[in-house]
Amino acid sequence: MRPALVLGAALSAAALAAALVSLVWTPWDPTALAIAQKLQPPSLAHWLGTDHFGRDIASMLMAGARTSLATALLAVAIGLLVGVPLGLAAAACHGHWP
C-alpha cells in the first residue's frame, strides 16, 4: 500500500473516532470560557492546552470533527443527487443533446 493512502485512512479514522466519541463525551465543554486558564500548555487536565479564551483545544477539535464530517457527508449527498441524474441523462442521450 502507498504510505499516503495509509496516512489518509488513519487521519480519516481518527476524525471519525473523535466525532463519534464527542457525541457522548468531551473532556471539557468546548464552548465554555475560562479566561483565568488561557493559553495553558498541554497537561493532564487539558491534553492539547487551552486557547486565548481558556477553551479546551481537544474538546473543540472533537466537537469540530462532527461539524466537518456532517458537512462532508452533505456535500457528497448533494453531489450524488445532482450528478447521478445528470450522468444518467447524458448516457441516455448517447452524447447528443437536443
C-alpha positions as a Python dict, from the first residue, in 0.01 Angstrom:
ca = {
    (1, 'M'): (0, 0, 0),
    (2, 'R'): (104, 357, -57),
    (3, 'P'): (211, 548, 255),
    (4, 'A'): (-9, 845, 163),
    (5, 'L'): (-314, 619, 139),
    (6, 'V'): (-242, 467, 478),
    (7, 'L'): (-186, 809, 633),
    (8, 'G'): (-508, 945, 481),
    (9, 'A'): (-707, 646, 604),
    (10, 'A'): (-558, 681, 953),
    (11, 'L'): (-641, 1053, 971),
    (12, 'S'): (-995, 990, 846),
    (13, 'A'): (-1042, 713, 1102),
    (14, 'A'): (-911, 941, 1378),
    (15, 'A'): (-1154, 1219, 1279),
    (16, 'L'): (-1443, 973, 1267),
    (17, 'A'): (-1348, 829, 1606),
    (18, 'A'): (-1321, 1178, 1759),
    (19, 'A'): (-1661, 1273, 1618),
    (20, 'L'): (-1827, 958, 1747),
    (21, 'V'): (-1673, 989, 2094),
    (22, 'S'): (-1772, 1356, 2114),
    (23, 'L'): (-2137, 1258, 2077),
    (24, 'V'): (-2127, 1111, 2428),
    (25, 'W'): (-1821, 1266, 2594),
    (26, 'T'): (-1575, 1556, 2571),
    (27, 'P'): (-1312, 1632, 2835),
    (28, 'W'): (-1448, 1987, 2882),
    (29, 'D'): (-1735, 2194, 2745),
    (30, 'P'): (-1599, 2311, 2408),
    (31, 'T'): (-1777, 2649, 2432),
    (32, 'A'): (-1709, 2730, 2799),
    (33, 'L'): (-1483, 3029, 2855),
    (34, 'A'): (-1226, 3021, 3134),
    (35, 'I'): (-1019, 3336, 3093),
    (36, 'A'): (-812, 3252, 3401),
    (37, 'Q'): (-689, 2935, 3224),
    (38, 'K'): (-600, 3099, 2893),
    (39, 'L'): (-300, 2983, 2690),
    (40, 'Q'): (-219, 2687, 2915),
    (41, 'P'): (29, 2435, 2774),
    (42, 'P'): (-72, 2071, 2729),
    (43, 'S'): (-127, 1893, 3062),
    (44, 'L'): (-324, 1605, 3210),
    (45, 'A'): (-623, 1837, 3255),
    (46, 'H'): (-604, 1990, 2904),
    (47, 'W'): (-445, 1738, 2666),
    (48, 'L'): (-373, 1993, 2392),
    (49, 'G'): (-376, 2302, 2611),
    (50, 'T'): (-616, 2596, 2601),
    (51, 'D'): (-669, 2885, 2360),
    (52, 'H'): (-667, 3260, 2432),
    (53, 'F'): (-1019, 3237, 2581),
    (54, 'G'): (-934, 2940, 2805),
    (55, 'R'): (-1132, 2689, 2599),
    (56, 'D'): (-1001, 2333, 2586),
    (57, 'I'): (-849, 2270, 2242),
    (58, 'A'): (-901, 1891, 2247),
    (59, 'S'): (-1273, 1937, 2322),
    (60, 'M'): (-1306, 2193, 2043),
    (61, 'L'): (-1135, 1959, 1796),
    (62, 'M'): (-1365, 1672, 1894),
    (63, 'A'): (-1677, 1888, 1853),
    (64, 'G'): (-1543, 2035, 1529),
    (65, 'A'): (-1493, 1688, 1383),
    (66, 'R'): (-1871, 1635, 1399),
    (67, 'T'): (-1936, 1950, 1200),
    (68, 'S'): (-1666, 1870, 945),
    (69, 'L'): (-1793, 1518, 885),
    (70, 'A'): (-2155, 1634, 861),
    (71, 'T'): (-2054, 1896, 604),
    (72, 'A'): (-1857, 1640, 402),
    (73, 'L'): (-2146, 1393, 403),
    (74, 'L'): (-2390, 1665, 296),
    (75, 'A'): (-2161, 1768, 9),
    (76, 'V'): (-2136, 1407, -111),
    (77, 'A'): (-2514, 1365, -86),
    (78, 'I'): (-2573, 1680, -293),
    (79, 'G'): (-2318, 1562, -547),
    (80, 'L'): (-2493, 1227, -576),
    (81, 'L'): (-2839, 1381, -603),
    (82, 'V'): (-2727, 1614, -882),
    (83, 'G'): (-2455, 1411, -1051),
    (84, 'V'): (-2628, 1075, -1088),
    (85, 'P'): (-2936, 1212, -1270),
    (86, 'L'): (-2715, 1423, -1497),
    (87, 'G'): (-2495, 1124, -1573),
    (88, 'L'): (-2796, 907, -1647),
    (89, 'A'): (-2941, 1175, -1876),
    (90, 'A'): (-2610, 1207, -2060),
    (91, 'A'): (-2587, 831, -2101),
    (92, 'A'): (-2946, 810, -2226),
    (93, 'C'): (-2883, 1077, -2490),
    (94, 'H'): (-2565, 899, -2614),
    (95, 'G'): (-2386, 1234, -2619),
    (96, 'H'): (-2643, 1404, -2843),
    (97, 'W'): (-2825, 1675, -2651),
    (98, 'P'): (-3125, 1818, -2836),
}
